[in-house]
């Protein structure tokens, strides 16, 4: 497998990505749903994991499709050498069409107007576009109503240069098992697709997102369109996949400063934390400018020397503080913000719950100020 470049400037904070576990996640999903195509959603920098390394690993280990949000992400993957089909999920605009066609990206149409627009550009450029028709079944975001979608698909031969590759819909409440809305959406989509398959047997039908893979097997159809699941999140502990599909994203740093602070002293902006007694405060060089959520101020925790300590005071743009009591630590000691240290583990889900959000949002927030180190075949590049 291609090993991503690990060249980077010395930096006292980083993200570790365990590609070995990612490959295990892919293998577990393929075993769980044999015969189904897999489309991995890699938008938003592959949920913060790094779009190019993740996409290369996915391609080399049997993922059939990649899905992105917009044409720039797709073009980036093509320029990196990715050759498997790439589906652009977001709504398209006329000025994007030349690049969509140039980079051989499949994309979504959800109106007769867009179909006409694509046909016009295809004729001008003498190109053929592989398109997926999105059907609105209850998300109320984008997509055509089933009856309108069926009419468009039946008339697709009238549009020059359009090749129907897929038809899909998106579930709104898939993470909750046996929900009436999900059953209604699946029934509406399957009623439509039964009619479509008669005249288009080769078309790829896809509806199952990560939650539906686990909770609604009747939605699996031809292809599973998953994101957060293959990144290791959302699998209940009671599900047998929980022993095989696991997170592989860790955030770590080094202590940059150690100080003794007297009792009744405020810490960080606004002095929202006051020391109750003399204590040791250490500073960690990660902040909201890197993607660490400011909402973790006085809420989050870290691991130092295999012990858990609280984040205190406001998280700053480039750093935050931790109260370690009268315990000792040294500049350069490793700190875990997400992940494992010794026999302790700080789960991303716990962090997300503490600030009333979801793991997806936190993952996507970590930007490129933090270098990413990729482990493959149990080899992790040396840290600075």
C-alpha positions as CSV (number, residue, x, y, z in Angstrom):
1,X,0.0,0.0,0.0
2,X,1.1,3.5,-0.7
3,X,2.7,5.0,2.5
4,X,1.9,8.7,2.9
5,X,4.7,11.2,3.2
6,X,5.6,11.9,6.7
7,X,7.9,14.9,6.1
8,X,6.8,17.7,8.4
9,X,8.2,20.5,10.5
10,X,8.9,19.9,14.2
11,X,5.7,20.5,16.0
12,X,4.8,19.7,19.6
13,X,1.3,18.5,18.8
14,X,0.0,16.0,16.2
15,X,-2.7,13.6,15.0
16,X,-2.0,9.9,14.7
17,X,-3.9,7.9,12.1
18,X,-3.7,4.1,12.4
19,X,-4.2,2.9,8.8
20,X,-3.9,-0.7,9.9
21,X,-7.1,-0.4,11.9
22,X,-8.8,1.4,9.0
23,X,-8.0,-1.6,6.7
24,X,-9.5,-3.9,9.4
25,X,-12.6,-1.7,9.4
26,X,-13.0,-2.1,5.6
27,X,-12.5,-5.8,5.8
28,X,-15.1,-6.1,8.6
29,X,-17.7,-4.2,6.6
30,X,-17.1,-6.3,3.5
31,X,-17.5,-9.5,5.5
32,X,-20.7,-8.1,7.2
33,X,-22.3,-7.2,3.9
34,X,-20.9,-9.6,1.3
35,X,-21.7,-8.8,-2.3
36,X,-22.5,-5.1,-1.7
37,X,-20.5,-2.3,-3.2
38,X,-19.0,0.1,-0.7
39,X,-18.9,3.8,-1.2
40,X,-16.7,5.6,1.4
41,X,-17.6,9.3,2.0
42,X,-14.3,11.2,2.3
43,X,-15.6,14.8,2.3
44,X,-14.2,17.3,4.8
45,X,-10.7,15.9,4.5
46,X,-12.0,12.4,5.2
47,X,-13.7,13.6,8.4
48,X,-10.3,15.1,9.5
49,X,-8.3,11.9,8.8
50,X,-6.7,13.2,5.6
51,X,-8.5,12.8,2.3
52,X,-5.6,11.6,0.1
53,X,-4.0,8.9,2.4
54,X,-7.5,7.6,3.4
55,X,-8.7,7.5,-0.2
56,X,-5.5,5.7,-1.4
57,X,-5.9,3.1,1.4
58,X,-9.6,2.7,0.6
59,X,-8.9,2.2,-3.1
60,X,-6.1,-0.3,-2.4
61,X,-8.3,-2.4,-0.1
62,X,-11.4,-2.9,-2.1
63,X,-13.6,0.1,-1.6
64,X,-15.6,0.6,-4.9
65,X,-16.5,4.3,-4.8
66,X,-15.5,7.4,-3.0
67,X,-18.0,10.2,-2.3
68,X,-17.1,13.9,-1.9
69,X,-19.1,17.1,-1.2
70,X,-17.9,19.2,-4.2
71,X,-15.8,19.2,-7.3
72,X,-12.6,20.5,-5.7
73,X,-12.4,17.5,-3.4
74,X,-12.9,15.2,-6.4
75,X,-10.3,17.0,-8.5
76,X,-7.8,16.7,-5.6
77,X,-8.2,13.0,-5.5
78,X,-7.8,12.6,-9.3
79,X,-4.7,14.6,-9.2
80,X,-3.4,12.4,-6.4
81,X,-3.8,9.4,-8.7
82,X,-7.1,7.9,-7.5
83,X,-8.8,6.0,-10.3
84,X,-11.9,4.4,-8.8
85,X,-15.3,6.1,-9.3
86,X,-15.8,9.4,-7.3
87,X,-19.4,10.7,-6.7
88,X,-19.9,14.4,-6.0
89,X,-22.9,14.5,-3.6
90,X,-23.4,18.3,-3.5
91,X,-25.7,20.2,-5.8
92,X,-23.9,21.2,-9.0
93,X,-23.6,24.6,-10.6
94,X,-23.0,25.4,-14.3
95,X,-19.4,26.8,-13.7
96,X,-18.4,23.5,-12.1
97,X,-19.4,21.3,-15.0
98,X,-16.2,21.6,-17.1
99,X,-14.1,20.4,-14.2
100,X,-16.5,17.7,-13.2
101,X,-16.2,16.3,-16.8
102,X,-12.5,16.9,-17.0
103,X,-11.8,14.9,-13.9
104,X,-14.3,12.1,-14.7
105,X,-16.3,12.7,-11.6
106,X,-19.8,11.3,-11.3
107,X,-22.3,13.8,-9.9
108,X,-25.8,14.3,-8.7
109,X,-28.7,15.8,-10.7
110,X,-32.0,16.5,-9.0
111,X,-34.1,18.4,-11.5
112,X,-35.0,18.5,-15.2
113,X,-33.3,21.9,-15.3
114,X,-30.0,20.5,-14.2
115,X,-30.3,17.6,-16.6
116,X,-30.8,20.1,-19.5
117,X,-27.8,22.1,-18.3
118,X,-25.6,19.1,-18.1
119,X,-26.7,17.9,-21.5
120,X,-25.9,21.4,-23.0
121,X,-22.3,21.4,-21.6
122,X,-21.7,17.8,-22.6
123,X,-22.7,18.6,-26.2
124,X,-20.4,21.6,-26.2
125,X,-17.4,19.6,-24.8
126,X,-18.3,16.4,-26.6
127,X,-18.3,14.6,-23.3
128,X,-20.5,12.0,-21.5
129,X,-21.5,12.5,-17.9
130,X,-22.1,9.7,-15.4
131,X,-24.9,11.0,-13.2
132,X,-26.8,9.8,-10.1
133,X,-30.4,10.9,-9.5
134,X,-31.1,11.9,-6.0
135,X,-34.6,11.1,-4.7
136,X,-36.2,13.1,-1.8
137,X,-37.9,10.6,0.6
138,X,-38.0,12.6,3.8
139,X,-34.7,14.4,4.5
140,X,-36.1,17.7,3.0
141,X,-32.6,18.8,2.0
142,X,-32.0,18.1,-1.7
143,X,-33.4,15.7,-4.2
144,X,-36.5,15.1,-6.4
145,X,-39.8,13.7,-5.3
146,X,-40.2,10.0,-6.3
147,X,-42.7,10.7,-9.1
148,X,-40.6,13.5,-10.5
149,X,-37.5,11.4,-10.4
150,X,-39.2,8.5,-12.2
151,X,-40.3,10.9,-15.0
152,X,-36.8,12.3,-15.4
153,X,-35.2,8.8,-15.5
154,X,-37.7,7.6,-18.0
155,X,-36.9,10.6,-20.3
156,X,-33.1,10.5,-19.7
157,X,-32.5,9.1,-23.2
158,X,-33.7,12.5,-24.5
159,X,-30.7,14.3,-22.9
160,X,-27.6,14.0,-24.9
161,X,-24.5,12.8,-23.0
162,X,-26.1,11.7,-19.8
163,X,-25.3,8.2,-18.6
164,X,-27.4,7.0,-15.6
165,X,-25.0,5.4,-13.1
166,X,-27.0,5.5,-9.9
167,X,-30.1,6.5,-8.1
168,X,-30.0,7.2,-4.4
169,X,-31.8,8.7,-1.4
170,X,-30.7,9.7,2.1
171,X,-32.1,8.6,5.5
172,X,-32.8,11.3,8.1
173,X,-33.0,9.1,11.3
174,X,-31.0,6.0,10.5
175,X,-29.1,6.0,13.8
176,X,-32.3,5.0,15.6
177,X,-33.4,1.4,15.0
178,X,-37.0,0.7,14.0
179,X,-38.0,4.3,13.5
180,X,-41.2,4.9,11.6
181,X,-39.7,7.7,9.4
182,X,-36.9,5.4,8.3
183,X,-39.3,2.6,7.4
184,X,-41.4,5.1,5.4
185,X,-38.4,6.5,3.5
186,X,-37.1,3.0,2.7
187,X,-40.5,1.9,1.5
188,X,-41.0,4.9,-0.7
189,X,-37.5,4.5,-2.3
190,X,-37.9,0.8,-2.9
191,X,-41.3,1.3,-4.5
192,X,-39.6,3.7,-6.9
193,X,-36.5,1.7,-7.6
194,X,-38.5,-1.5,-8.4
195,X,-39.9,0.5,-11.3
196,X,-36.5,1.8,-12.3
197,X,-34.7,-1.6,-12.3
198,X,-37.1,-2.9,-15.0
199,X,-35.6,-0.6,-17.6
200,X,-32.2,0.1,-16.0
201,X,-31.0,-3.1,-14.5
202,X,-27.4,-1.9,-14.4
203,X,-28.1,1.2,-12.3
204,X,-26.6,1.3,-8.8
205,X,-29.2,1.8,-6.1
206,X,-27.9,3.2,-2.8
207,X,-29.6,4.5,0.3
208,X,-27.9,3.0,3.4
209,X,-25.7,5.4,5.3
210,X,-23.7,4.4,8.3
211,X,-26.6,4.1,10.7
212,X,-28.7,2.2,8.2
213,X,-25.9,-0.3,7.6
214,X,-26.4,-1.4,11.2
215,X,-30.1,-0.8,11.7
216,X,-31.9,-1.2,8.4
217,X,-30.6,-4.2,6.3
218,X,-33.5,-3.8,3.9
219,X,-31.9,-0.5,2.8
220,X,-28.6,-2.0,1.8
221,X,-29.6,-2.5,-1.9
222,X,-26.6,-2.4,-4.3
223,X,-24.2,-0.2,-2.4
224,X,-23.5,1.0,1.1
225,X,-22.7,4.7,1.3
226,X,-20.8,5.0,4.6
227,X,-18.7,7.7,6.3
228,X,-18.5,7.8,10.1
229,X,-18.9,4.0,10.4
230,X,-15.7,3.2,8.6
231,X,-13.9,5.8,10.7
232,X,-14.9,3.6,13.6
233,X,-17.8,5.5,15.3
234,X,-21.4,4.8,15.9
235,X,-21.3,1.0,16.4
236,X,-23.1,0.1,19.6
237,X,-21.2,-2.0,22.1
238,X,-23.9,-4.7,21.8
239,X,-23.4,-5.0,18.0
240,X,-20.9,-7.8,16.9
241,X,-19.1,-5.3,14.6
242,X,-18.0,-3.4,17.7
243,X,-15.1,-5.8,18.2
244,X,-13.9,-5.3,14.6
245,X,-14.7,-1.7,13.6
246,X,-12.9,0.8,15.8
247,X,-11.7,4.4,15.8
248,X,-8.1,5.0,14.6
249,X,-7.7,8.8,15.2
250,X,-5.7,10.1,18.1
251,X,-4.7,13.6,19.1
252,X,-1.6,14.1,21.1
253,X,0.8,16.9,22.2
254,X,3.7,17.7,24.5
255,X,3.7,19.8,27.6
256,X,5.1,23.2,26.7
257,X,5.1,24.9,30.1
258,X,4.9,23.9,33.8
259,X,4.1,26.3,36.6
260,X,3.1,26.3,40.2
261,X,0.1,28.5,40.8
262,X,-1.1,29.7,44.2
263,X,-4.6,29.3,45.6
264,X,-7.4,31.6,44.5
265,X,-5.8,32.5,41.1
266,X,-7.6,32.8,37.8
267,X,-6.5,30.8,34.8
268,X,-6.7,31.8,31.2
269,X,-9.0,34.4,29.5
270,X,-11.9,35.6,31.7
271,X,-10.6,33.7,34.8
272,X,-13.4,31.2,34.4
273,X,-11.4,28.8,36.5
274,X,-10.1,29.7,39.9
275,X,-7.5,27.5,41.8
276,X,-8.9,26.2,45.1
277,X,-5.4,25.7,46.5
278,X,-1.8,25.7,45.3
279,X,-1.5,23.5,42.3
280,X,0.5,22.7,39.2
281,X,-0.7,24.0,35.9
282,X,0.7,22.7,32.6
283,X,0.2,24.3,29.2
284,X,-0.5,22.2,26.0
285,X,0.2,23.7,22.6
286,X,-3.1,23.0,20.9
287,X,-6.1,25.4,20.7
288,X,-9.2,26.2,18.8
289,X,-7.0,27.5,15.9
290,X,-6.1,23.8,15.4
291,X,-9.7,22.6,15.8
292,X,-9.9,21.8,19.5
293,X,-13.3,23.0,20.4
294,X,-13.4,26.1,22.7
295,X,-16.5,24.6,24.3
296,X,-14.1,22.1,26.1
297,X,-13.1,25.0,28.4
298,X,-13.5,23.7,31.9
299,X,-15.1,20.5,30.6
300,X,-12.6,18.4,28.7
301,X,-9.9,16.0,30.0
302,X,-6.5,14.8,29.0
303,X,-4.2,11.9,29.9
304,X,-0.7,12.6,31.3
305,X,1.4,9.8,32.8
306,X,-1.6,7.4,32.5
307,X,-3.7,9.7,34.7
308,X,-6.7,11.8,33.8
309,X,-6.7,15.5,34.4
310,X,-9.1,18.4,33.7
311,X,-8.8,21.1,31.1
312,X,-9.1,24.4,33.1
313,X,-9.9,27.9,32.0
314,X,-10.7,29.0,28.5
315,X,-9.2,27.1,25.6
316,X,-7.1,29.6,23.7
317,X,-6.4,29.8,20.0
318,X,-3.1,28.0,20.2
319,X,-3.0,26.4,23.6
320,X,-4.9,25.3,26.7
321,X,-4.1,24.6,30.4
322,X,-4.5,21.5,32.6
323,X,-4.6,21.3,36.4
324,X,-2.5,18.3,37.6
325,X,-2.8,19.0,41.3
326,X,0.5,18.7,43.1
327,X,1.6,15.8,40.8
328,X,4.8,16.2,38.7
329,X,5.1,16.5,35.0
330,X,7.8,17.9,32.7
331,X,8.1,20.0,29.6
332,X,8.1,17.5,26.7
333,X,5.9,14.8,28.4
334,X,3.3,13.3,26.1
335,X,-0.4,14.4,26.6
336,X,-3.3,12.5,25.0
337,X,-6.4,14.6,24.1
338,X,-8.1,11.8,22.2
339,X,-7.0,8.2,22.3
340,X,-5.0,5.8,24.4
341,X,-2.2,6.1,27.0
342,X,-1.2,3.1,29.0
343,X,-4.4,1.4,30.2
344,X,-6.5,4.6,29.9
345,X,-8.6,5.8,26.9
346,X,-10.2,9.1,26.1
347,X,-13.0,8.4,23.7
348,X,-14.0,11.0,21.1
349,X,-17.7,10.1,21.8
350,X,-17.2,11.2,25.4
351,X,-15.8,14.5,24.3
352,X,-18.6,15.1,21.9
353,X,-21.3,14.3,24.5
354,X,-19.7,16.7,27.0
355,X,-20.2,19.6,24.6
356,X,-23.5,18.4,23.1
357,X,-22.3,17.6,19.6
358,X,-21.4,14.6,17.5
359,X,-18.0,13.0,16.7
360,X,-18.3,14.0,13.1
361,X,-18.2,17.7,13.9
362,X,-15.2,17.4,16.1
363,X,-13.2,15.3,13.6
364,X,-13.9,17.7,10.8
365,X,-12.8,20.6,12.8
366,X,-9.1,19.5,13.1
367,X,-7.3,21.3,10.4
368,X,-3.8,21.0,8.8
369,X,-2.0,23.1,11.5
370,X,-1.7,19.7,13.3
371,X,0.6,17.3,11.3
372,X,-0.8,13.9,10.7
373,X,1.3,10.7,11.2
374,X,0.1,7.6,9.5
375,X,0.8,4.2,10.9
376,X,0.9,1.2,8.4
377,X,2.1,-2.3,9.0
378,X,2.7,-1.3,12.6
379,X,5.2,1.3,11.6
380,X,4.7,4.8,13.0
381,X,7.1,7.5,11.9
382,X,9.2,8.9,14.8
383,X,7.9,12.0,16.5
384,X,10.0,15.1,16.7
